[in-house]
Amino acid sequence: MQRAAAGLARRCAETLPRVYGSRVLLLVGPGNNGGDALYAGARLARRGAGVSALLLDPERVHQGGAAALRQAGGVVTRDVPRAVDLVVDGILGIGGRGGLREPAASRVAEVSSALRGAPVIAVDVPSGVDADTGAVAGMAIHADITVTFGALKPGLLVGAGAVHSGLVELVDIGLGPYLDGDPALYLPDADDVAAWWPRPSANDNKYSRGVVGIATGSDRYPGAAVLSVAGALAGPAGLVRYAGSAADQVRSHHPTVISTDRVPDAGRVQAWACGSGLGTDERSYAELRTVLGAPVPAILDADALTLLVDARMADWLRDRDAPTVVTPHDGEFQRLAGGAPGDDRVAAAVHLAERMDSVVLLKGDRTIVATPDGRVYVNPTGTGALATGGTGDVLAGLLGSLLAAGLPAEHAAIAAAFVHGLAGRRAAAEGPVTAADVAAHLRPAVRSLF
Ligand SMILES: NC(=O)C1=CN([C@@H]2O[C@H](COP(=O)(O)OP(=O)(O)OC[C@H]3O[C@@H](n4cnc5c(N)ncnc54)[C@H](O)[C@@H]3O)[C@@H](O)[C@H]2O)[C@@H](O)CC1
């Protein structure tokens, strides 16, 4: 507990303009999470901060922590101070179940309205967030920073929990030797993605680097074709083939692409990306059927997912031996799975991956990639700026290129999401974002990995 408190106090000190003379309010619950807050408060009080602790369950406060705070000059208060420089949320940690209950919930509402604007540091987990799933079932703390101990908890990284956690910082408390088994999920960083990203060697030619086929767009939605091809061109494959009724528009935007009108005429490819703007008519149905019948990896998006709900398509999907990636947003997920992802997005993605025997990329602020055998990755680079029409088309093309270049489907999916997020952030730094801007920022984003 002392190592946790020391790490927490260090982070609080970094957040304050200066420790001496600053005012810190600890929100203290009944368990060890409150104990961590109290011991950290004692450390700050010893450095000259004015630390007060609001006990939400005074009968069950951590006795050692409360004594340490008093000894260091901190005080226990019943009233919410008028102004503070920092709020520390030590109400509930991994022992919390469900949203905050009364009377804690009312006290937190009081604190939030009185101290609007003061930064909030959550201890281990923002109170009210389910540490395992990220579900927020009722009232929960909104933290600017969450200082978590020993290991990252899934609930800080996915779903509503990720939004409540703010910036997540891990403090090593020496649990390493005791953490056995596989992690619940993987959080890739730029080094992981760089290590996976295929790069051309001296002996490569355009075919050996992989050829990606793009079956997207239609007369009605030619832009989807142009955008998905733009995504594919930023990837590592050596050649992009386009097959669809937007071939003229694709040629005029991307002269290096070889295009045909129909999938069966496209020639050999090592992976297909299919669905964005494809439509759901008979022609689209036939194109998807050809893609599913090809013995190469495929990424299926948008209209392809709508078509997959058809029982015959589901059979063809089941008959495939090559890897398949599906990339639903919540609405498409609902159609495929028969229900919304709900609060536990990780479990929902794994369940659908098992059912479809496919890699599932569940889009969101924290995109999740799940494999049929239960491995899960979370993308840390997401940004709200990507919530605009056409960005999914760009992602599908990039993912297709990574599949064609030979990356295992799960790595291709998470690497594409990672770089797509980086490109979205770069585009957002310049102003309001369009999908074409995201596509234009993909190549600098790839370069930034190395
Ligand atoms: N387990 C470990 O190895 C370590 C744990 N540490 C701290 O200990 C914390 C866990 O401590 P505890 O197990 O005592 O649990 P908590 O401090 O998270 O919660 C304790 C109690 O809160 C009450 N409670 C649960 N849900 C509630 C709700 N929705 N509304 C109101 N009250 C509710 C219950 O009575 C529960 O027993 C961690 O999050 C972390 O801060 C750290 O000191 C480092 C080491």
The ligand as an SDF file (V2000), in Angstrom:
LIG
                    3D

 45 49  0  0  0  0  0  0  0  0999 V2000
   -5.0870   -5.7940   -4.0680 N   0  0  0  0  0  0  0  0  0  0  0  0
   -3.8620   -5.2750   -4.0220 C   0  0  0  0  0  0  0  0  0  0  0  0
   -2.9000   -5.9700   -4.2500 O   0  0  0  0  0  0  0  0  0  0  0  0
   -3.6920   -3.8300   -3.6920 C   0  0  0  0  0  0  0  0  0  0  0  0
   -4.8170   -3.0230   -3.4920 C   0  0  0  0  0  0  0  0  0  0  0  0
   -4.7150   -1.7060   -3.2820 N   0  0  0  0  0  0  0  0  0  0  0  0
   -5.9040   -0.8430   -3.1480 C   0  0  0  0  0  0  0  0  0  0  0  0
   -7.0160   -1.5170   -2.6250 O   0  0  0  0  0  0  0  0  0  0  0  0
   -8.1460   -1.2940   -3.4690 C   0  0  0  0  0  0  0  0  0  0  0  0
   -9.1580   -2.3940   -3.2530 C   0  0  0  0  0  0  0  0  0  0  0  0
   -9.5460   -2.3190   -1.8970 O   0  0  0  0  0  0  0  0  0  0  0  0
  -10.7960   -3.0680   -1.2930 P   0  0  0  0  0  0  0  0  0  0  0  0
  -10.7680   -4.4820   -1.6700 O   0  0  0  0  0  0  0  0  0  0  0  0
  -10.7800   -2.7490    0.1600 O   0  0  0  0  0  0  0  0  0  0  0  0
  -12.0300   -2.4360   -2.0160 O   0  0  0  0  0  0  0  0  0  0  0  0
  -12.4990   -0.9130   -2.3000 P   0  0  0  0  0  0  0  0  0  0  0  0
  -11.6880    0.0370   -1.4830 O   0  0  0  0  0  0  0  0  0  0  0  0
  -12.5210   -0.7480   -3.7550 O   0  0  0  0  0  0  0  0  0  0  0  0
  -14.0470   -0.9460   -1.7870 O   0  0  0  0  0  0  0  0  0  0  0  0
  -14.3490   -1.4080   -0.5060 C   0  0  0  0  0  0  0  0  0  0  0  0
  -15.8190   -1.4430   -0.1250 C   0  0  0  0  0  0  0  0  0  0  0  0
  -16.6530   -0.4970   -0.7740 O   0  0  0  0  0  0  0  0  0  0  0  0
  -18.0280   -0.8990   -0.6620 C   0  0  0  0  0  0  0  0  0  0  0  0
  -18.7010   -0.7670   -1.9560 N   0  0  0  0  0  0  0  0  0  0  0  0
  -18.6100   -1.5930   -3.0260 C   0  0  0  0  0  0  0  0  0  0  0  0
  -19.3310   -1.1340   -4.0560 N   0  0  0  0  0  0  0  0  0  0  0  0
  -19.9020    0.0370   -3.6480 C   0  0  0  0  0  0  0  0  0  0  0  0
  -20.7600    0.9860   -4.2860 C   0  0  0  0  0  0  0  0  0  0  0  0
  -21.1800    0.8150   -5.5470 N   0  0  0  0  0  0  0  0  0  0  0  0
  -21.1420    2.1140   -3.5980 N   0  0  0  0  0  0  0  0  0  0  0  0
  -20.6960    2.2820   -2.3150 C   0  0  0  0  0  0  0  0  0  0  0  0
  -19.9070    1.3920   -1.6480 N   0  0  0  0  0  0  0  0  0  0  0  0
  -19.5150    0.2770   -2.2930 C   0  0  0  0  0  0  0  0  0  0  0  0
  -18.0230   -2.3210   -0.1850 C   0  0  0  0  0  0  0  0  0  0  0  0
  -18.4120   -2.3270    1.1520 O   0  0  0  0  0  0  0  0  0  0  0  0
  -16.5510   -2.7360   -0.3670 C   0  0  0  0  0  0  0  0  0  0  0  0
  -16.1920   -3.6970    0.5500 O   0  0  0  0  0  0  0  0  0  0  0  0
   -7.5380   -1.1890   -4.8310 C   0  0  0  0  0  0  0  0  0  0  0  0
   -8.3820   -0.6060   -5.7930 O   0  0  0  0  0  0  0  0  0  0  0  0
   -6.3190   -0.3370   -4.5260 C   0  0  0  0  0  0  0  0  0  0  0  0
   -6.6540    1.0220   -4.4390 O   0  0  0  0  0  0  0  0  0  0  0  0
   -3.4280   -1.0110   -3.2610 C   0  0  0  0  0  0  0  0  0  0  0  0
   -3.2110   -0.5630   -1.9560 O   0  0  0  0  0  0  0  0  0  0  0  0
   -2.2840   -1.8060   -3.7880 C   0  0  0  0  0  0  0  0  0  0  0  0
   -2.3280   -3.2800   -3.5680 C   0  0  0  0  0  0  0  0  0  0  0  0
  1  2  1  0
  2  3  2  0
  2  4  1  0
  4  5  2  0
  4 45  1  0
  5  6  1  0
  6  7  1  0
  6 42  1  0
  7  8  1  0
  7 40  1  0
  8  9  1  0
  9 10  1  0
  9 38  1  0
 10 11  1  0
 11 12  1  0
 12 13  2  0
 12 14  1  0
 12 15  1  0
 15 16  1  0
 16 17  2  0
 16 18  1  0
 16 19  1  0
 19 20  1  0
 20 21  1  0
 21 22  1  0
 21 36  1  0
 22 23  1  0
 23 24  1  0
 23 34  1  0
 24 25  1  0
 24 33  1  0
 25 26  2  0
 26 27  1  0
 27 28  1  0
 27 33  2  0
 28 29  1  0
 28 30  2  0
 30 31  1  0
 31 32  2  0
 32 33  1  0
 34 35  1  0
 34 36  1  0
 36 37  1  0
 38 39  1  0
 38 40  1  0
 40 41  1  0
 42 43  1  0
 42 44  1  0
 44 45  1  0
M  END
$$$$
